[in-house]
Amino acid sequence: MSQDNEIPFRLTQIAQKRLTADQLAEVRRRLEERPEDADFNAVEAAIYVGRSTKTLKRAIDAGVGPARAKNPDASGLYATNRHTRYRKGDLDAWRSSLISFAVAFKRFDDLTLDAPWIVTNEGKLWGHILDAESVDAVLRALSDDAVVFATLNEALREAWSNMPARRAYEAVFDDLVEHERAAIKAAGERDALHSEFGM
């Protein structure tokens, strides 16, 4: 039996773990060939977009994931079952507009840390290294010396070639600064109350 025949038509997480690198590449090729209206299960969707199933779920939970649907429950006991489906066209749309939420600028302190940014041949910033569409793109950027380290505010002072990414990072920066400003103001008001009432 050839390795191709050992690849199941529908993948589960257990079946995925058993795949060799060559079989995984074959699965990716097969998924690419499916029509735009084809539906993928969670494992197939993760392989297709080059992320883990956990990352896909986190993206959905964070409100930045691809569109999905749950299959109706055949037993009639529940409105839906746990089997999530993704339409290939929806995954393509999500993948083409993806700005990686994995870049963890979640606290004001994160703004002071150097982060890895990809630089184009023209010397402009393209985005964070985790915004790259695949591990191959990350490795290529690293091997081409196309990665620089800078804080987010330093990166935003530079010229960018990827304007959607720039706007997304500007919004992240603005949100974190505003959140910190509100926290500082609330602390000042608390201290004023304590001082006034001798608490």
BELCORFEN-V295301 format. One record per residue. N is the residue number from 1. RES is the residue in one small letter. PHI is phi in whole degrees, -180 to 180 (none if undefined). OMEGA is omega as a letter, one per 40 degrees, with the letter a starting at -180 (* if undefined). D_LAST is the distance of its C-alpha to the last C-alpha in Angstrom with 1 decimal. Layout:
BEGIN
[[N:RES:PHI:OMEGA:D_LAST] [N:RES:PHI:OMEGA:D_LAST]]
END
This chain:
BEGIN
[[1:m:none:a:78.6] [2:s:-76:i:77.1] [3:q:-62:i:73.4] [4:d:-59:a:73.2] [5:n:-72:a:74.3] [6:e:-85:i:71.6] [7:i:-85:i:68.8] [8:p:-69:i:67.8] [9:f:-65:i:67.8] [10:r:-108:a:64.3] [11:l:-92:i:61.9] [12:t:-114:i:59.2] [13:q:-63:i:56.7] [14:i:-65:i:58.9] [15:a:-64:i:62.0] [16:q:-61:a:60.2] [17:k:-64:a:59.3] [18:r:-87:a:63.0] [19:l:-74:i:64.1] [20:t:-79:i:65.5] [21:a:-61:i:64.6] [22:d:-65:i:67.9] [23:q:-65:i:67.4] [24:l:-63:i:63.9] [25:a:-63:i:65.5] [26:e:-66:i:68.1] [27:v:-62:i:65.5] [28:r:-59:i:63.8] [29:r:-62:i:67.2] [30:r:-63:a:67.9] [31:l:-65:i:64.6] [32:e:-61:a:65.3] [33:e:-80:a:68.6] [34:r:-67:a:67.4] [35:p:-67:a:67.4] [36:e:-61:a:64.4] [37:d:-90:i:64.1] [38:a:-67:i:64.2] [39:d:-108:a:61.3] [40:f:-116:i:59.7] [41:n:-80:a:57.7] [42:a:-61:a:54.4] [43:v:-66:i:56.2] [44:e:-63:i:58.8] [45:a:-61:a:56.2] [46:a:-64:i:54.2] [47:i:-63:a:57.5] [48:y:-62:a:58.6] [49:v:-89:i:55.4] [50:g:76:i:55.1] [51:r:-127:i:51.7] [52:s:-84:i:50.8] [53:t:-62:i:50.4] [54:k:-64:i:46.8] [55:t:-64:i:46.2] [56:l:-60:a:47.9] [57:k:-64:i:45.7] [58:r:-62:i:42.5] [59:a:-62:i:43.8] [60:i:-66:i:44.4] [61:d:-61:a:41.0] [62:a:-83:i:39.4] [63:g:82:a:41.5] [64:v:-123:a:43.7] [65:g:-91:i:46.6] [66:p:-73:i:50.1] [67:a:-63:i:51.2] [68:r:-149:i:52.2] [69:a:-139:i:53.6] [70:k:-109:i:53.7] [71:n:-68:i:57.1] [72:p:-64:i:57.7] [73:d:-82:a:57.8] [74:a:-72:a:61.5] [75:s:-77:a:60.7] [76:g:83:a:59.0] [77:l:-82:a:56.1] [78:y:-131:i:53.6] [79:a:-68:i:53.4] [80:t:-142:i:53.5] [81:n:-101:a:54.0] [82:r:-88:a:52.3] [83:h:-85:a:55.0] [84:t:-82:i:53.6] [85:r:-123:i:56.2] [86:y:-124:i:56.0] [87:r:-83:a:58.7] [88:k:-56:i:60.1] [89:g:-61:i:59.8] [90:d:-67:i:56.1] [91:l:-66:i:55.6] [92:d:-62:i:57.7] [93:a:-63:a:55.6] [94:w:-65:a:52.3] [95:r:-63:a:53.7] [96:s:-73:a:54.9] [97:s:-107:a:51.5] [98:l:-69:i:49.5] [99:i:-114:a:46.6] [100:s:-64:i:45.3] [101:f:-74:a:41.9] [102:a:-67:i:42.3] [103:v:-70:a:41.1] [104:a:-90:i:37.5] [105:f:-96:a:35.5] [106:k:-107:a:32.6] [107:r:-129:i:29.6] [108:f:-57:a:29.0] [109:d:-60:i:29.8] [110:d:-63:a:33.2] [111:l:-70:a:34.1] [112:t:-92:a:34.3] [113:l:-94:i:36.9] [114:d:-69:i:40.6] [115:a:-124:i:42.4] [116:p:-85:a:46.2] [117:w:-120:i:47.8] [118:i:-87:i:51.4] [119:v:-111:i:53.5] [120:t:-78:i:56.7] [121:n:-62:i:60.0] [122:e:-84:i:59.2] [123:g:84:i:56.1] [124:k:-98:i:53.7] [125:l:-75:i:50.8] [126:w:-101:a:51.6] [127:g:162:i:48.4] [128:h:-70:a:46.5] [129:i:-60:i:48.8] [130:l:-78:i:47.5] [131:d:-81:i:48.6] [132:a:-59:a:52.2] [133:e:-72:a:54.2] [134:s:-154:i:55.5] [135:v:-63:i:55.4] [136:d:-60:i:58.7] [137:a:-66:i:57.1] [138:v:-63:a:54.3] [139:l:-63:i:57.0] [140:r:-64:i:59.1] [141:a:-62:i:56.4] [142:l:-66:a:55.6] [143:s:-72:i:59.3] [144:d:-88:a:59.9] [145:d:56:a:57.1] [146:a:-104:i:55.6] [147:v:-125:i:52.0] [148:v:-122:i:49.6] [149:f:-111:a:46.0] [150:a:-159:i:43.3] [151:t:-72:a:39.7] [152:l:-61:a:39.4] [153:n:-65:i:38.8] [154:e:-65:i:41.8] [155:a:-62:a:43.9] [156:l:-72:i:43.1] [157:r:-82:a:44.4] [158:e:-86:i:47.8] [159:a:-77:a:50.6] [160:w:-119:i:50.8] [161:s:-97:a:53.8] [162:n:-110:a:51.9] [163:m:-66:i:50.1] [164:p:-60:i:48.8] [165:a:-66:i:47.1] [166:r:-58:a:45.7] [167:r:-61:i:44.3] [168:a:-63:a:42.7] [169:y:-73:i:41.0] [170:e:-62:i:39.9] [171:a:-65:i:38.2] [172:v:-61:a:36.5] [173:f:-60:a:35.4] [174:d:-59:a:34.1] [175:d:-62:a:32.2] [176:l:-67:i:30.4] [177:v:-65:a:29.5] [178:e:-64:i:28.2] [179:h:-62:i:26.2] [180:e:-67:i:24.6] [181:r:-60:i:24.1] [182:a:-65:i:22.2] [183:a:-65:i:20.1] [184:i:-65:i:19.2] [185:k:-63:i:18.5] [186:a:-63:i:16.2] [187:a:-66:i:14.2] [188:g:-64:i:14.2] [189:e:-65:i:13.0] [190:r:-62:a:10.1] [191:d:-64:i:9.2] [192:a:-65:i:10.0] [193:l:-64:i:7.8] [194:h:-59:a:4.6] [195:s:-67:a:6.7] [196:e:-69:a:7.9] [197:f:-104:i:5.6] [198:g:64:a:3.8] [199:m:-85:*:0.0]]
END
